[in-house]
Amino acid sequence: MDKLVIGKSASGYMGALFEDNKVVEVFHEDFESISGNIYLGRVERVIKTLEGAFINIGTGKKAFLKLKDITPLYKKEILKGEDLKSGMKVLVQVKKDETKKKGPQVTTKISIPGRFLVYFPVSFAMGVSKKISGGERERLKKLLRKLRDKSRGIVIRTAASGIDGEIISEEYKELKKTWENLVKTYKRSRKVKLLYTTPTVVDLILRDKVNKKLSEIITNDLSVKGKAEELIKKYKFKNMTVRYEEDDIFEKYDIYSKMREITRRTVHLDSGAEIIIDRTEALTAIDVNTASSIKGHDQENLILKTNIEAAKEIARQLRLRNIGGIIIIDFIKMKSNESREKVVKALKEELRKDSAKTEIFGFTSLGLLEMTRKRTSKPVEDYFLSVCPICRGTGFVLSPRIIFSHLDKEVDKVEGVKKIKITVHQSMSGYITSKIIRTWKRRAKAKIEVDFSWYDPNSYDIKYYNE
């Protein structure tokens, strides 16, 4: 059973979800995201060549709206039948947070999520979560037919499984009322403004992560304890307890160290193999390395076991790091299609626990597995890390050998000075030895002083004195 740790940390409210005693998701109030927020925006420019428009939503970078996202119902009710044009006010929802180079993406396909339903007031999306099957799926389909509005959309979420129909119906009425109030505010407003925002981190965790799979909630905050107990009582979650502890629960349950692991490139597996995760602008590449784990006569079976272990850990890391977009996985090479199918099956089973939409496309002719994970907010590591001012995000610096070569040539050109002061990075200490300094002195016919305190391994500082 799953466990949720939620409450106050030294840096603010946060939470961590455990599955099989492993942290699979982390949350923090500093993980800023405007994904899901609904704004009264103003059209800045319509660019037909891009099949989209730039929208001012008051958050800095202009948001981008794809024209194909404008549904007929939205055009009829919000735009009053008009085509999109500059200066027009629009009602939009953030689909994806902004990135370093692009503004946020917005859509007119508004959705208002609840615990058990997602309400689509201006588009027709109907269905039951694919993660619900059997008789329960049929029960919820019947309920959906009773709730459906001819011109509105409803999707029943996975959390609705086993929940009384009256509770789900009540939530539908609440979501519908939220939309009606939102539209009233939109109609009487003119300035760009935020109309609807996602809940606080605590409320969001309690809404989306407290379900019948959860066995225990641990908190060090009495208000969180009260909210959790109310939820358990209201929705009749059985075999779920709330435990209050006064200590730093995030230190006690080793969550701080798990969060630090998120920024590491290498993940070690129990078998001795390792996973290397590299994020780029276009995609995330994941490499499975054997290390010393593949030994013995039955190598194909050992490789299969290692790849299945890696597949399960990769699924966990995608959730833990909140990695989205295109993902390419280079598993250890397998000889048979049967082995590849078993690895894909293991990955799919683990990804079923993920609330984000994922899709596996299979192995390419080069033996790489292609998949995608829906991206709405930034990866977790972006909140912990900033671009290195030295390597500028490349992860590389110039070789000391190259720096030495440039410096050696510069010393060779020196004429008519009495003293040279050279400041270099400490990585040059293996190249600039006492013997090299004596050689430079003879060639430059000057006194030479070398200091290894320069901050940048890509450059050096050189000064000339005539006194």
matplotlib code that plots the C-alpha trace (Angstrom):
import matplotlib.pyplot as plt

x = [0.0, 1.0, 2.1, 1.9, 4.2, 2.9, 3.4, 5.9, 9.6, 12.4, 11.7, 7.9, 5.0, 5.9, 4.9, 6.2, 4.4, 5.8, 5.0, 6.6, 8.7, 10.2, 9.6, 7.9, 6.7, 7.7, 5.9, 6.9, 5.2, 8.2, 7.6, 5.8, 3.5, 0.7, -0.4, -4.1, -4.6, -7.4, -6.9, -8.8, -6.2, -5.9, -4.9, -1.6, -1.1, -2.6, 0.1, -1.5, 1.8, 2.3, -1.4, -1.6, -1.8, 0.2, -1.9, -1.1, -2.0, 0.0, 2.7, 5.7, 6.3, 3.4, 1.5, 0.9, -2.5, -2.9, -5.9, -6.9, -7.5, -10.5, -13.6, -16.9, -18.6, -16.0, -16.2, -20.0, -20.2, -16.9, -16.1, -19.8, -19.2, -16.3, -12.9, -9.9, -8.3, -5.8, -7.2, -9.9, -10.3, -10.2, -10.7, -7.7, -6.1, -2.4, -1.6, 2.2, 4.4, 6.9, 10.4, 13.7, 13.1, 9.3, 6.3, 3.5, 1.2, -2.5, -5.7, -9.4, -10.3, -11.0, -11.0, -11.8, -10.6, -12.1, -11.2, -13.3, -14.2, -12.8, -15.4, -14.9, -17.4, -16.6, -15.6, -17.1, -14.9, -16.6, -15.1, -13.9, -10.3, -8.6, -7.1, -10.6, -11.8, -14.4, -17.7, -16.6, -16.0, -19.5, -21.0, -19.2, -20.2, -23.9, -23.3, -21.6, -24.7, -26.9, -24.6, -23.8, -24.8, -25.4, -23.0, -20.5, -17.7, -17.0, -14.2, -14.3, -10.9, -9.2, -9.9, -13.7, -13.3, -15.4, -16.9, -20.6, -22.4, -24.1, -20.7, -19.5, -22.8, -22.4, -18.9, -20.2, -22.6, -19.8, -17.5, -20.4, -21.1, -17.4, -17.5, -20.7, -19.1, -15.9, -17.8, -19.7, -16.5, -15.0, -18.0, -17.9, -14.1, -12.0, -8.4, -6.1, -6.4, -6.2, -9.7, -9.0, -6.0, -4.9, -5.1, -2.2, 0.3, -1.3, -4.9, -3.5, -1.8, -4.9, -7.1, -5.0, -3.0, -5.4, -7.3, -8.1, -4.6, -3.3, -2.9, -1.3, -0.9, 1.9, 1.9, 3.5, 0.8, -2.5, -4.4, -3.3, -4.2, -7.7, -8.2, -7.0, -9.4, -12.3, -11.5, -11.3, -14.7, -16.4, -15.3, -15.3, -11.7, -11.3, -8.1, -6.5, -5.0, -3.6, -0.6, 0.6, 4.3, 6.0, 9.5, 10.9, 9.1, 11.1, 14.4, 13.0, 11.8, 14.9, 13.1, 15.6, 18.3, 15.9, 15.3, 19.0, 19.2, 16.9, 19.7, 22.2, 22.8, 23.5, 21.0, 22.5, 20.4, 20.5, 21.9, 25.0, 23.9, 23.2, 20.9, 22.3, 19.8, 20.6, 18.1, 18.4, 16.3, 14.5, 14.3, 15.6, 18.0, 18.3, 21.1, 21.2, 24.7, 25.6, 28.5, 29.6, 26.1, 26.2, 28.2, 27.6, 26.7, 23.0, 23.8, 20.5, 18.5, 20.7, 20.4, 16.6, 16.4, 18.6, 16.5, 13.3, 14.8, 15.9, 12.5, 10.8, 13.3, 13.0, 9.3, 9.8, 12.5, 10.2, 7.6, 10.1, 11.9, 8.7, 10.4, 8.1, 8.3, 10.1, 12.1, 14.6, 15.8, 18.8, 18.4, 21.1, 21.0, 18.6, 18.7, 15.1, 11.8, 10.3, 12.8, 12.0, 8.3, 8.8, 10.7, 8.0, 5.3, 7.2, 7.6, 3.9, 2.8, 4.9, 3.7, 0.1, 0.8, 1.7, -1.1, 0.6, -0.3, 2.4, 2.7, 5.2, 5.9, 8.2, 11.8, 13.3, 15.5, 18.5, 17.2, 16.1, 12.8, 10.7, 8.1, 6.5, 5.2, 2.9, 4.6, 2.6, 5.1, 8.9, 11.0, 11.7, 15.5, 14.8, 13.8, 17.0, 19.6, 20.6, 22.8, 26.5, 28.1, 31.3, 30.2, 26.9, 25.0, 27.1, 28.6, 32.1, 35.0, 38.1, 40.9, 43.8, 46.0, 44.3, 44.6, 48.3, 48.9, 47.3, 49.2, 52.5, 52.1, 51.3, 54.4, 56.4, 55.3, 56.4, 59.1, 60.5, 58.8, 60.4, 57.6, 54.7, 51.9, 49.8, 46.7, 45.2, 42.6, 43.8, 43.2, 46.4, 48.7, 49.6, 50.7, 52.4, 55.3, 58.4, 60.3, 57.8, 58.0, 61.9, 61.6, 59.1, 61.5, 64.4, 62.2, 60.5, 63.6, 61.4, 60.4, 57.3, 54.8, 52.0, 48.9, 46.4, 43.4, 41.6, 37.9, 37.3, 38.9, 38.1, 40.5, 43.3, 44.5, 47.9, 49.4, 52.7, 54.9, 57.9, 58.9]
y = [0.0, 3.6, 6.2, 10.0, 12.2, 15.8, 18.9, 21.6, 21.4, 23.8, 25.5, 25.4, 23.0, 19.9, 16.3, 13.0, 9.9, 6.5, 3.3, 0.0, 2.1, 4.1, 7.8, 8.2, 11.8, 14.9, 18.2, 21.6, 25.0, 26.5, 24.3, 27.2, 26.4, 28.2, 25.2, 24.9, 28.5, 30.3, 33.9, 36.7, 37.3, 39.9, 38.9, 40.7, 39.2, 36.6, 34.9, 32.7, 31.3, 29.8, 28.9, 30.6, 33.8, 35.5, 36.2, 38.6, 36.9, 39.2, 36.8, 38.2, 36.2, 36.2, 33.0, 31.1, 29.8, 27.3, 28.3, 24.7, 24.7, 27.0, 24.7, 25.5, 25.8, 28.2, 30.3, 30.4, 31.2, 33.1, 34.8, 35.3, 33.7, 36.0, 35.0, 35.7, 39.1, 41.5, 43.4, 40.9, 39.6, 35.8, 33.2, 30.8, 28.1, 27.4, 24.1, 24.1, 26.3, 28.6, 27.3, 29.2, 30.2, 30.0, 31.5, 29.4, 27.5, 28.2, 26.5, 27.4, 23.8, 24.7, 21.9, 22.2, 19.3, 17.9, 14.8, 12.4, 14.3, 16.7, 19.1, 20.4, 23.3, 24.3, 21.1, 17.6, 15.1, 12.1, 9.1, 7.0, 6.6, 3.7, 2.6, 1.6, -1.8, -4.5, -4.0, -0.8, 0.7, -0.2, 1.3, 4.6, 4.6, 4.4, 7.3, 9.3, 8.9, 10.3, 13.2, 14.1, 17.5, 17.5, 20.3, 19.8, 17.3, 15.1, 12.7, 10.4, 10.1, 7.0, 8.1, 7.7, 3.9, 2.5, 6.0, 6.3, 7.8, 10.6, 11.9, 12.0, 13.7, 16.3, 17.1, 17.6, 20.2, 22.0, 22.1, 23.3, 26.1, 27.1, 27.5, 29.6, 32.0, 32.2, 33.1, 35.8, 37.4, 37.1, 38.9, 41.9, 42.3, 44.1, 44.0, 41.0, 39.1, 35.7, 34.2, 30.7, 29.2, 25.7, 24.9, 25.3, 22.5, 21.0, 21.0, 19.7, 16.8, 15.9, 16.2, 14.2, 11.8, 10.7, 7.7, 4.1, 2.9, 5.0, 3.2, 6.0, 9.8, 11.1, 14.8, 17.3, 19.9, 19.9, 21.7, 19.1, 16.4, 17.8, 18.1, 14.6, 13.1, 15.0, 13.5, 10.0, 10.4, 12.1, 9.6, 6.6, 5.5, 2.2, 1.0, 4.5, 6.2, 9.7, 9.9, 13.1, 13.4, 16.6, 15.9, 16.9, 14.0, 14.7, 14.2, 11.1, 9.4, 10.3, 12.5, 15.3, 12.9, 11.5, 15.0, 15.6, 12.4, 14.0, 16.2, 13.3, 12.1, 8.5, 6.1, 2.9, -0.3, -3.2, -5.5, -3.4, -1.9, 1.9, 4.3, 7.5, 10.3, 13.2, 15.9, 18.0, 20.8, 18.3, 15.1, 13.0, 10.2, 7.4, 4.8, 1.5, 0.4, -3.1, -2.1, -5.4, -6.9, -9.2, -12.2, -15.9, -18.4, -17.4, -13.8, -13.3, -14.1, -11.9, -9.0, -9.4, -9.3, -6.2, -4.5, -5.2, -3.9, -0.8, -0.3, -0.2, 2.3, 4.4, 4.7, 5.8, 8.3, 9.9, 10.6, 11.6, 14.1, 15.0, 14.4, 15.0, 15.2, 12.7, 10.0, 7.6, 4.6, 2.6, -0.7, -3.3, -5.1, -8.1, -10.8, -11.9, -10.1, -12.0, -10.4, -6.9, -7.5, -8.5, -5.3, -3.2, -5.0, -4.3, -0.6, -0.3, -1.9, 0.5, 3.5, 2.6, 4.1, 7.4, 10.1, 11.8, 10.5, 8.2, 6.4, 3.8, 3.5, 0.5, -0.3, 1.4, -0.4, 0.8, -1.0, 2.2, 2.4, 5.5, 6.9, 10.2, 11.5, 14.5, 17.7, 20.4, 21.8, 22.1, 19.1, 19.1, 19.5, 22.9, 24.2, 23.0, 23.8, 26.9, 27.0, 26.9, 30.3, 28.5, 25.8, 27.6, 24.4, 22.3, 20.3, 20.7, 23.1, 23.5, 20.9, 22.2, 21.1, 23.6, 26.4, 25.6, 25.7, 29.2, 30.5, 29.1, 30.9, 34.1, 33.9, 33.4, 36.7, 38.7, 41.4, 44.2, 43.5, 42.9, 40.9, 38.7, 37.7, 34.7, 33.7, 30.3, 27.8, 25.1, 22.5, 23.8, 22.8, 19.5, 21.5, 24.6, 23.0, 24.6, 23.3, 25.0, 28.3, 28.2, 27.7, 30.6, 32.8, 32.1, 32.6, 35.9, 37.2, 38.3, 37.3, 35.1, 34.6, 32.0, 32.0, 29.1, 31.0, 31.9, 31.2, 30.1, 26.8, 28.1, 31.1, 32.8, 36.3, 37.7, 41.0, 42.7, 45.0, 47.1, 48.0]
z = [0.0, -0.6, 2.0, 1.9, 3.9, 3.9, 6.1, 6.9, 6.1, 6.9, 3.5, 3.4, 2.8, 0.9, 0.3, -0.8, -2.2, -1.4, -3.3, -2.1, 0.3, -2.5, -3.1, -6.5, -6.4, -4.6, -4.2, -2.8, -2.6, -4.4, -7.4, -9.1, -12.0, -13.8, -15.7, -15.3, -14.5, -16.4, -17.6, -19.3, -22.0, -24.7, -28.3, -29.3, -32.7, -34.9, -37.1, -39.8, -41.0, -37.5, -37.3, -33.9, -31.9, -29.2, -26.1, -23.3, -20.0, -17.7, -16.8, -18.7, -21.8, -24.3, -24.4, -27.6, -28.7, -31.5, -33.7, -34.0, -30.2, -30.8, -30.5, -32.2, -28.8, -27.5, -30.7, -30.3, -26.6, -25.8, -29.1, -30.0, -33.4, -34.4, -35.7, -33.5, -34.1, -32.5, -29.4, -28.7, -25.1, -24.8, -22.1, -22.1, -19.9, -19.5, -21.1, -20.6, -18.4, -20.1, -20.9, -21.0, -24.6, -25.1, -23.3, -21.9, -24.2, -23.7, -25.0, -25.3, -24.4, -20.8, -18.2, -14.5, -12.5, -9.4, -7.4, -9.4, -12.6, -15.1, -16.5, -20.1, -20.4, -24.0, -25.6, -26.0, -24.2, -22.7, -21.1, -18.2, -17.2, -19.1, -15.8, -14.6, -16.0, -15.5, -13.8, -12.2, -15.6, -16.7, -13.5, -14.1, -17.8, -16.8, -14.3, -17.1, -19.3, -16.5, -15.9, -19.5, -20.8, -24.6, -25.2, -22.4, -21.7, -18.7, -18.0, -15.0, -13.3, -11.9, -8.3, -8.9, -8.8, -5.9, -5.1, -4.5, -7.5, -5.4, -4.3, -8.0, -9.0, -6.3, -7.5, -11.0, -9.8, -7.9, -11.0, -13.2, -10.7, -10.6, -14.4, -14.3, -11.8, -13.8, -17.0, -15.1, -14.0, -17.5, -19.1, -16.8, -16.8, -19.4, -18.1, -18.4, -15.2, -13.5, -13.1, -11.8, -10.2, -9.2, -5.4, -3.0, -2.9, 0.2, -1.3, -4.6, -2.9, -0.8, -3.9, -6.3, -4.2, -1.4, -2.8, -1.9, -2.7, 0.2, 3.6, 5.7, 5.8, 8.0, 8.8, 11.3, 10.7, 12.6, 9.9, 7.3, 9.8, 10.1, 6.3, 5.8, 8.4, 6.8, 3.4, 4.9, 6.6, 3.6, 1.0, 3.3, 2.6, 4.4, 6.0, 5.8, 8.9, 9.6, 11.9, 13.5, 14.3, 15.7, 14.3, 10.9, 9.1, 5.9, 7.6, 9.5, 6.3, 4.3, 1.8, 1.7, 0.5, -2.1, -3.4, -3.8, -5.9, -8.4, -9.7, -10.2, -13.7, -12.7, -10.9, -9.5, -9.6, -7.0, -9.7, -10.1, -13.4, -13.8, -15.6, -17.1, -17.6, -20.0, -20.7, -23.8, -25.4, -27.7, -25.7, -22.7, -23.5, -21.0, -21.2, -19.4, -18.6, -17.5, -15.3, -13.6, -13.4, -16.5, -15.5, -15.9, -18.7, -19.3, -20.4, -22.3, -19.2, -17.1, -19.6, -19.6, -15.8, -15.7, -18.4, -16.6, -13.3, -15.3, -16.9, -13.5, -12.2, -15.3, -14.8, -11.2, -12.2, -14.8, -12.1, -9.5, -11.8, -13.7, -17.0, -20.0, -23.8, -26.0, -24.2, -25.8, -23.8, -24.8, -23.0, -23.0, -26.4, -26.4, -29.1, -29.1, -29.8, -26.8, -24.4, -25.9, -25.4, -21.8, -21.1, -22.8, -20.7, -17.5, -18.4, -19.3, -16.0, -14.0, -16.0, -15.2, -11.8, -13.4, -13.5, -16.5, -19.9, -21.4, -24.7, -25.8, -29.5, -29.3, -30.4, -33.4, -36.0, -34.0, -30.9, -29.0, -27.2, -28.0, -25.7, -24.6, -21.3, -21.2, -20.1, -18.4, -15.9, -15.4, -14.5, -10.7, -11.2, -12.9, -9.5, -7.9, -10.5, -12.6, -15.7, -14.8, -15.5, -16.6, -19.0, -19.9, -19.6, -21.9, -19.1, -20.6, -20.3, -22.4, -21.9, -19.8, -22.6, -25.0, -22.4, -21.9, -25.6, -25.9, -22.9, -24.1, -27.4, -25.6, -23.5, -26.7, -28.0, -25.0, -25.5, -23.4, -20.0, -16.7, -15.0, -16.0, -13.6, -14.8, -13.0, -14.1, -12.8, -10.4, -13.1, -14.8, -12.0, -13.7, -16.8, -15.4, -13.4, -12.0, -15.0, -17.4, -15.5, -15.8, -19.5, -19.9, -17.9, -20.3, -23.4, -22.2, -20.4, -17.6, -14.1, -14.1, -11.3, -11.5, -9.3, -9.4, -8.2, -11.5, -11.3, -14.9, -16.3, -19.8, -19.6, -17.8, -16.8, -17.8, -16.8, -17.8, -15.6, -16.5, -12.9]

ax = plt.figure().add_subplot(projection="3d")
ax.plot(x, y, z, "-o")
ax.set_aspect("equal")
plt.show()
